[in-house]
Amino acid sequence: MTRKEHVATNEKVTVWGMGTIRSLRVYWTLEELGIKYDSFPVHPRSGQTYEPEFLKLNPRHKVPVLKHNGMVITESAAIIEYLSEAFALPEGFFAPQSTTDRVRLREWSFFVMSELDAHTLYVIRRHVHLKHLYGEAHTAVCAAEAYFHDQLDAVASSVGRHGPYLLGDQFSTADVLLTSCLDWAAEYGLAVPQPFYDYHLRCVSRPAYLRALKTTFPDSPPPDMTPKMRSGKWDPSTSVYSGTKP
Ligand SMILES: N[C@@H](CCC(=O)N[C@@H](CS)C(=O)NCC(=O)O)C(=O)O
Protein backbone atom coordinates (compact mmCIF):
# COMPACT_ATOMS: atom_id res chain seq x y z
CA MET A 1 0.00 0.00 0.00
CA THR A 2 1.25 3.49 -0.82
CA ARG A 3 -0.24 6.30 1.19
CA LYS A 4 -0.20 10.06 1.16
CA GLU A 5 -2.39 12.25 3.32
CA HIS A 6 -4.34 9.49 5.00
CA VAL A 7 -7.29 10.87 6.95
CA ALA A 8 -7.21 9.34 10.41
CA THR A 9 -10.81 8.77 11.31
CA ASN A 10 -13.18 6.12 12.41
CA GLU A 11 -16.08 7.68 10.59
CA LYS A 12 -17.38 5.45 7.86
CA VAL A 13 -17.89 6.83 4.37
CA THR A 14 -21.56 7.30 3.43
CA VAL A 15 -22.79 7.51 -0.15
CA TRP A 16 -26.14 8.64 -1.51
CA GLY A 17 -26.93 7.66 -5.08
CA MET A 18 -27.79 4.67 -7.20
CA GLY A 19 -28.78 3.67 -10.70
CA THR A 20 -26.59 6.21 -12.52
CA ILE A 21 -23.22 6.22 -14.24
CA ARG A 22 -22.04 9.07 -12.04
CA SER A 23 -22.84 7.08 -8.89
CA LEU A 24 -20.97 4.12 -10.41
CA ARG A 25 -17.80 6.27 -10.41
CA VAL A 26 -17.98 6.56 -6.63
CA TYR A 27 -18.71 2.89 -5.91
CA TRP A 28 -16.00 1.83 -8.34
CA THR A 29 -13.37 4.00 -6.62
CA LEU A 30 -14.47 2.79 -3.18
CA GLU A 31 -14.14 -0.79 -4.38
CA GLU A 32 -10.72 -0.19 -5.96
CA LEU A 33 -9.45 1.32 -2.73
CA GLY A 34 -11.10 -1.28 -0.49
CA ILE A 35 -12.92 1.36 1.55
CA LYS A 36 -15.93 0.26 3.59
CA TYR A 37 -19.03 2.38 3.18
CA ASP A 38 -22.73 2.70 3.89
CA SER A 39 -25.01 3.65 1.05
CA PHE A 40 -28.49 5.06 0.62
CA PRO A 41 -30.25 4.02 -2.60
CA VAL A 42 -31.31 7.50 -3.69
CA HIS A 43 -32.35 7.67 -7.35
CA PRO A 44 -32.41 10.89 -9.38
CA ARG A 45 -35.80 12.45 -10.08
CA SER A 46 -37.48 9.91 -7.82
CA GLY A 47 -38.62 12.57 -5.37
CA GLN A 48 -35.99 11.38 -2.86
CA THR A 49 -33.56 14.12 -3.92
CA TYR A 50 -36.17 16.75 -3.04
CA GLU A 51 -36.73 15.54 0.49
CA PRO A 52 -35.67 18.15 3.08
CA GLU A 53 -32.99 15.91 4.60
CA PHE A 54 -31.40 15.30 1.20
CA LEU A 55 -31.61 18.98 0.18
CA LYS A 56 -29.57 19.82 3.27
CA LEU A 57 -26.83 17.62 1.83
CA ASN A 58 -27.13 18.84 -1.74
CA PRO A 59 -29.37 21.82 -2.45
CA ARG A 60 -28.84 21.06 -6.17
CA HIS A 61 -30.87 17.84 -5.62
CA LYS A 62 -28.37 15.60 -7.38
CA VAL A 63 -26.56 12.35 -6.79
CA PRO A 64 -23.95 11.15 -6.06
CA VAL A 65 -23.19 12.66 -2.67
CA LEU A 66 -20.52 11.44 -0.27
CA LYS A 67 -20.04 12.30 3.39
CA HIS A 68 -16.91 11.60 5.35
CA ASN A 69 -15.38 13.14 8.44
CA GLY A 70 -18.22 15.66 8.61
CA MET A 71 -17.55 16.84 5.05
CA VAL A 72 -20.13 16.59 2.28
CA ILE A 73 -18.96 16.38 -1.37
CA THR A 74 -21.44 16.68 -4.22
CA GLU A 75 -19.50 16.33 -7.49
CA SER A 76 -18.56 12.85 -8.69
CA ALA A 77 -15.08 13.83 -9.93
CA ALA A 78 -14.31 15.71 -6.71
CA ILE A 79 -15.56 12.75 -4.66
CA ILE A 80 -13.27 10.24 -6.32
CA GLU A 81 -10.31 12.59 -6.22
CA TYR A 82 -10.94 13.08 -2.50
CA LEU A 83 -11.02 9.33 -1.90
CA SER A 84 -7.76 8.82 -3.79
CA GLU A 85 -6.06 11.58 -1.80
CA ALA A 86 -7.47 10.85 1.65
CA PHE A 87 -7.16 7.07 1.76
CA ALA A 88 -4.36 4.59 1.34
CA LEU A 89 -3.96 3.43 -2.24
CA PRO A 90 -3.44 -0.18 -3.25
CA GLU A 91 -0.41 -1.22 -5.26
CA GLY A 92 -0.91 -0.36 -8.92
CA PHE A 93 -3.17 2.63 -8.28
CA PHE A 94 -1.74 5.91 -9.61
CA ALA A 95 -0.57 8.23 -6.83
CA PRO A 96 0.77 11.54 -8.19
CA GLN A 97 4.27 12.15 -6.85
CA SER A 98 4.93 15.50 -8.51
CA THR A 99 3.22 18.52 -9.98
CA THR A 100 3.70 16.98 -13.42
CA ASP A 101 1.99 13.75 -12.36
CA ARG A 102 -0.86 15.67 -10.81
CA VAL A 103 -1.43 17.88 -13.83
CA ARG A 104 -1.43 14.85 -16.16
CA LEU A 105 -4.12 13.25 -14.01
CA ARG A 106 -6.16 16.43 -13.84
CA GLU A 107 -5.78 17.19 -17.52
CA TRP A 108 -7.44 13.88 -18.38
CA SER A 109 -10.05 14.28 -15.63
CA PHE A 110 -11.05 17.80 -16.64
CA PHE A 111 -11.12 16.80 -20.29
CA VAL A 112 -13.48 13.92 -19.59
CA MET A 113 -15.71 15.92 -17.24
CA SER A 114 -16.04 18.98 -19.42
CA GLU A 115 -15.71 17.83 -23.03
CA LEU A 116 -17.31 14.39 -22.76
CA ASP A 117 -19.63 14.49 -19.75
CA ALA A 118 -20.97 18.04 -19.52
CA HIS A 119 -20.73 19.29 -23.12
CA THR A 120 -21.81 16.18 -24.95
CA LEU A 121 -23.30 13.22 -23.09
CA TYR A 122 -25.27 15.32 -20.65
CA VAL A 123 -26.57 17.50 -23.49
CA ILE A 124 -27.85 14.35 -25.21
CA ARG A 125 -29.36 13.12 -21.95
CA ARG A 126 -31.11 16.38 -21.19
CA HIS A 127 -32.52 16.98 -24.65
CA VAL A 128 -33.40 13.42 -25.68
CA HIS A 129 -34.07 11.26 -22.63
CA LEU A 130 -35.15 14.10 -20.34
CA LYS A 131 -36.76 16.30 -22.98
CA HIS A 132 -39.95 16.43 -20.92
CA LEU A 133 -37.91 18.41 -18.36
CA TYR A 134 -35.34 20.29 -20.44
CA GLY A 135 -37.04 20.64 -23.82
CA GLU A 136 -36.30 19.19 -27.22
CA ALA A 137 -33.20 20.55 -28.96
CA HIS A 138 -32.48 18.48 -32.05
CA THR A 139 -29.71 20.75 -33.38
CA ALA A 140 -27.92 20.80 -30.03
CA VAL A 141 -28.10 17.00 -29.80
CA CYS A 142 -26.70 16.50 -33.32
CA ALA A 143 -23.92 18.97 -32.56
CA ALA A 144 -23.15 17.20 -29.27
CA GLU A 145 -22.86 13.84 -31.03
CA ALA A 146 -20.55 15.26 -33.69
CA TYR A 147 -18.47 16.95 -31.01
CA PHE A 148 -18.21 13.71 -29.03
CA HIS A 149 -16.73 11.91 -32.07
CA ASP A 150 -14.46 14.82 -32.85
CA GLN A 151 -13.05 14.93 -29.31
CA LEU A 152 -12.51 11.17 -29.12
CA ASP A 153 -10.77 11.08 -32.50
CA ALA A 154 -8.46 13.86 -31.40
CA VAL A 155 -7.15 11.96 -28.37
CA ALA A 156 -7.49 8.37 -29.61
CA SER A 157 -3.81 8.00 -30.42
CA SER A 158 -2.93 8.82 -26.78
CA VAL A 159 -5.06 5.97 -25.44
CA GLY A 160 -3.11 2.76 -24.97
CA ARG A 161 0.13 4.41 -26.14
CA HIS A 162 1.89 4.55 -22.78
CA GLY A 163 0.38 1.44 -21.23
CA PRO A 164 -2.98 -0.14 -20.53
CA TYR A 165 -4.34 2.93 -18.72
CA LEU A 166 -4.42 6.65 -19.42
CA LEU A 167 -1.37 7.37 -17.28
CA GLY A 168 0.56 4.25 -18.18
CA ASP A 169 0.71 1.03 -16.20
CA GLN A 170 -1.17 2.35 -13.20
CA PHE A 171 -4.92 2.67 -12.99
CA SER A 172 -6.22 6.10 -11.86
CA THR A 173 -9.34 8.08 -11.11
CA ALA A 174 -9.12 9.49 -14.66
CA ASP A 175 -9.71 5.92 -15.89
CA VAL A 176 -12.83 5.71 -13.75
CA LEU A 177 -14.12 8.92 -15.32
CA LEU A 178 -13.32 8.00 -18.91
CA THR A 179 -14.62 4.43 -18.67
CA SER A 180 -17.87 5.66 -17.15
CA CYS A 181 -18.32 8.08 -20.06
CA LEU A 182 -17.70 5.25 -22.53
CA ASP A 183 -20.34 3.18 -20.67
CA TRP A 184 -22.65 6.12 -20.99
CA ALA A 185 -21.88 6.59 -24.71
CA ALA A 186 -22.71 2.92 -25.25
CA GLU A 187 -26.16 3.49 -23.80
CA TYR A 188 -26.71 6.10 -26.52
CA GLY A 189 -25.33 3.89 -29.29
CA LEU A 190 -22.31 6.13 -29.95
CA ALA A 191 -19.51 4.13 -31.57
CA VAL A 192 -15.93 4.77 -30.49
CA PRO A 193 -12.52 4.48 -32.17
CA GLN A 194 -10.75 1.16 -31.66
CA PRO A 195 -8.26 2.38 -29.00
CA PHE A 196 -11.20 3.37 -26.78
CA TYR A 197 -12.98 0.10 -27.47
CA ASP A 198 -9.94 -1.95 -26.38
CA TYR A 199 -9.30 0.35 -23.43
CA HIS A 200 -12.90 0.05 -22.25
CA LEU A 201 -12.73 -3.75 -22.31
CA ARG A 202 -9.59 -3.65 -20.15
CA CYS A 203 -11.09 -1.31 -17.58
CA VAL A 204 -14.44 -3.03 -17.23
CA SER A 205 -12.77 -6.38 -16.62
CA ARG A 206 -11.41 -5.08 -13.30
CA PRO A 207 -13.09 -6.94 -10.41
CA ALA A 208 -13.78 -3.64 -8.58
CA TYR A 209 -15.77 -2.39 -11.58
CA LEU A 210 -17.89 -5.54 -11.61
CA ARG A 211 -18.62 -5.23 -7.87
CA ALA A 212 -19.50 -1.55 -8.27
CA LEU A 213 -21.80 -2.33 -11.18
CA LYS A 214 -23.83 -4.67 -8.95
CA THR A 215 -24.09 -2.04 -6.23
CA THR A 216 -25.06 0.75 -8.60
CA PHE A 217 -27.58 -1.25 -10.59
CA PRO A 218 -28.77 -3.91 -8.11
CA ASP A 219 -31.67 -5.08 -10.29
CA SER A 220 -29.82 -5.14 -13.61
CA PRO A 221 -27.33 -2.87 -15.38
CA PRO A 222 -28.47 -0.94 -18.46
CA PRO A 223 -28.73 -3.39 -21.35
CA ASP A 224 -25.85 -1.95 -23.37
CA MET A 225 -22.76 -0.87 -21.48
CA THR A 226 -20.25 -1.90 -24.15
CA PRO A 227 -19.55 0.71 -26.79
CA LYS A 228 -19.63 -0.29 -30.41
CA MET A 229 -16.40 -0.02 -32.35
CA ARG A 230 -16.44 2.53 -35.14
CA SER A 231 -16.18 0.96 -38.56
CA GLY A 232 -13.53 2.12 -40.99
CA LYS A 233 -9.77 1.86 -40.86
CA TRP A 234 -8.02 3.60 -38.00
CA ASP A 235 -4.62 5.16 -38.68
CA PRO A 236 -2.94 5.72 -35.31
CA SER A 237 -0.20 7.90 -36.80
CA THR A 238 -2.68 10.50 -38.02
CA SER A 239 -5.64 9.76 -35.71
CA VAL A 240 -7.80 9.60 -38.81
CA TYR A 241 -10.46 7.11 -39.82
CA SER A 242 -10.74 6.22 -43.47
CA GLY A 243 -14.42 5.30 -43.01
CA THR A 244 -17.32 7.70 -43.09
CA LYS A 245 -17.99 9.81 -40.04
CA PRO A 246 -20.68 8.29 -37.83
N1 LIG B 1 -21.70 17.17 -12.22
C1 LIG B 1 -22.43 16.33 -11.33
C2 LIG B 1 -23.74 15.93 -12.00
C3 LIG B 1 -24.66 15.17 -11.06
C4 LIG B 1 -25.98 14.86 -11.74
O1 LIG B 1 -26.44 15.56 -12.67
N2 LIG B 1 -26.63 13.80 -11.28
C5 LIG B 1 -27.89 13.39 -11.86
C6 LIG B 1 -27.92 11.87 -11.97
S1 LIG B 1 -26.54 11.22 -12.86
C7 LIG B 1 -29.02 13.78 -10.91
O2 LIG B 1 -28.92 13.54 -9.72
N3 LIG B 1 -30.09 14.39 -11.43
C8 LIG B 1 -31.23 14.70 -10.62
C9 LIG B 1 -31.74 16.08 -10.83
O3 LIG B 1 -31.22 16.80 -11.71
O4 LIG B 1 -32.68 16.43 -10.13
C10 LIG B 1 -21.57 15.09 -10.96
O5 LIG B 1 -20.74 14.68 -11.78
O6 LIG B 1 -21.70 14.57 -9.85
The ligand as an SDF file (V2000), in Angstrom:
LIG
                    3D

 20 19  0  0  0  0  0  0  0  0999 V2000
  -21.7020   17.1710  -12.2190 N   0  0  0  0  0  0  0  0  0  0  0  0
  -22.4280   16.3280  -11.3290 C   0  0  0  0  0  0  0  0  0  0  0  0
  -23.7380   15.9270  -12.0010 C   0  0  0  0  0  0  0  0  0  0  0  0
  -24.6630   15.1730  -11.0570 C   0  0  0  0  0  0  0  0  0  0  0  0
  -25.9800   14.8650  -11.7350 C   0  0  0  0  0  0  0  0  0  0  0  0
  -26.4380   15.5630  -12.6680 O   0  0  0  0  0  0  0  0  0  0  0  0
  -26.6300   13.7950  -11.2790 N   0  0  0  0  0  0  0  0  0  0  0  0
  -27.8900   13.3900  -11.8610 C   0  0  0  0  0  0  0  0  0  0  0  0
  -27.9160   11.8670  -11.9710 C   0  0  0  0  0  0  0  0  0  0  0  0
  -26.5400   11.2180  -12.8580 S   0  0  0  0  0  0  0  0  0  0  0  0
  -29.0160   13.7850  -10.9100 C   0  0  0  0  0  0  0  0  0  0  0  0
  -28.9230   13.5350   -9.7220 O   0  0  0  0  0  0  0  0  0  0  0  0
  -30.0890   14.3860  -11.4250 N   0  0  0  0  0  0  0  0  0  0  0  0
  -31.2290   14.6980  -10.6250 C   0  0  0  0  0  0  0  0  0  0  0  0
  -31.7420   16.0790  -10.8340 C   0  0  0  0  0  0  0  0  0  0  0  0
  -31.2170   16.8020  -11.7120 O   0  0  0  0  0  0  0  0  0  0  0  0
  -32.6820   16.4260  -10.1330 O   0  0  0  0  0  0  0  0  0  0  0  0
  -21.5740   15.0940  -10.9580 C   0  0  0  0  0  0  0  0  0  0  0  0
  -20.7440   14.6810  -11.7810 O   0  0  0  0  0  0  0  0  0  0  0  0
  -21.7010   14.5670   -9.8480 O   0  0  0  0  0  0  0  0  0  0  0  0
  1  2  1  0
  2  3  1  0
  2 18  1  0
  3  4  1  0
  4  5  1  0
  5  6  2  0
  5  7  1  0
  7  8  1  0
  8  9  1  0
  8 11  1  0
  9 10  1  0
 11 12  2  0
 11 13  1  0
 13 14  1  0
 14 15  1  0
 15 16  2  0
 15 17  1  0
 18 19  2  0
 18 20  1  0
M  END
$$$$
